[in-house]
Amino acid sequence: MEFKELGLPKDILKAVVDLGFSTPSEIQEKAIPVLAAGKQDFIGLAQTGTGKTAAFGLPLIQHIEFEKPETQGLVICPTRELCMQITKDLAAFAIYQANPNIVPVYGGASISDQIRLIKKGAHIVVATPGRLLDLLNRKAIRLKTVQRIVLDEADEMLNMGFKEDIDAILDQTPEKKRVWLFSATMPGAVRRIANNYMKEPVEITVGRKNSVAINIEHRYYMMKERDRYHALKRLLDYYPDIFGLIFCRTRRETGLIADKLEKEGYDVVALHGDLSQAQRDAAMKKFRERTVKVLVATDVAARGLDVNDISHVIHYNLPDEIENYTHRSGRTARAGKTGKSLILVNTREVNRIRQVEKLIETPIEYKPIPNAEDICEKQMYALMDRVVKTPIDNEAIDRYWPVFYEKLKELHAEEIILKFISTELNAFLDYYKGSGDLNAAQEKGSRVKGREKERGRFNRNLSGTKTRFFINLGENQHMNKGALVRMVCSETGIESYHVGRIDIHARYSFFEIDGEVAPKVLSKLERGVYEGKSFSVSASQEKEYPERGYKRKPGKKKKHY
Ligand code: AMP
């Protein structure tokens, strides 16, 4: 099908050509004829990345009478990011209209500037619910003349707790209006909005409900909890060309993981609610411009994130609300591209994989966590690719050529290649020295295909240290492993994966802590009270224990990608 068969006027078709859209996407093909005719309410079940902005945006522009200054269109969406993106898209669709005025209003920016823009006469207002309600309460905006309302990403808005705001807004819109609702999923709460505010809507689904794009490969990896971070690093190393998102469950975890990765030389940036708006904007800018290759984010912060060509979505932890898996993985494989959604689970979480499989109605493949050999191989291939693609600047080279030549003339071409490869490879071998197999065995009865419990090649040389602590609490004081981990983490603020081996005895216990956070543990936990009994903690004098995984050597900080 072609755009010109969808019932859009010429000036809008011209804008479509300018945008380089050659054929309509599925949602556009199905939605535009209904919305262009303009007579019915509409529900479109579609993910981001399917072209839904144009599916509602093009017909919305068509219905606006730009010679009238009043507000005729209202788009409500969950986040500031999406609000700006939609505004930009609508402006592009309206390029051949006379003086289109499309105003975004969202929280975290000056409300008086927004009021000024609205006062100038906005044909379409694109708004986040909280800010729009604020403007309505201040009587800075009136919705009496609105004829068409788009609720974009309705499920996300309800997830974010905007239900009451949306009700309050819709209650202030004229009785006679069209509502166009778009949502990736159709939970009961969205259905209720539809029932309350829409009349006999036409409902169109692109793909299945709750579905994720078919061109996403879903995989899961299983490790012990304490190896989660190391497993993540292996995935990042295994995909040197990644342009991806890592999802964490909390702001704290997001900040922590991003910090650690950054310190270890990975190109990452964090995006979460504890950052200021300016910091979030800066993070988004870096990611969008690909100055960094990986964005570590919470579900909430990444809502409405609209970046194309994301190659991987990594779930450092699965979301508490399993439905959010659909939103997370929908960030990849947009606009017909392919993508990978990689999940890290510990041995006790494997049943959650089944829940996700049920939700997305797609099997998730078990994959072993890459070992040192796999990673070195991938890194080498990536290096070769980069080398082959690197253009030669003859002029610049000429200057240095005599020196190069003098130094290398005794070596054969083959030897030069070998040395060149080794320069990179040695760094990786060194880095992965002592790295074991991080794959944890599956629970009995669950299915595993592929390699299980495979040993890494470089197991012999263990490096990195843990500090062993002594605490004068044991079984007699009701201390057990779980209680000890909880106490250490809550008292010191360290993450549980920093806690290693624990030995509980009758009246005392030993526990290991990653060397890097050990001083913190000692300073914060030297003395305390546990279930009414005072205790003291001291560094054990026995010996230092090698860490299970690998550890980068000091001074060997290597830039990745
Ligand atoms: P959306 O789902 O609206 O966020 O769109 C996802 C991406 O697909 C955006 O970058 C659009 O510019 C692009 N896009 C939308 N419709 C088409 C189309 N018909 N042909 C090519 N690209 C499109």
Boltz pocket constraint, residues with backbone or C-beta under 6 A from the ligand:
constraints:
  - pocket:
      binder: B
      contacts: [[A, 20], [A, 21], [A, 22], [A, 23], [A, 24], [A, 25], [A, 28], [A, 47], [A, 48], [A, 49], [A, 50], [A, 51], [A, 52], [A, 53], [A, 54], [A, 306], [A, 308], [A, 334], [A, 335]]
      max_distance: 6.0
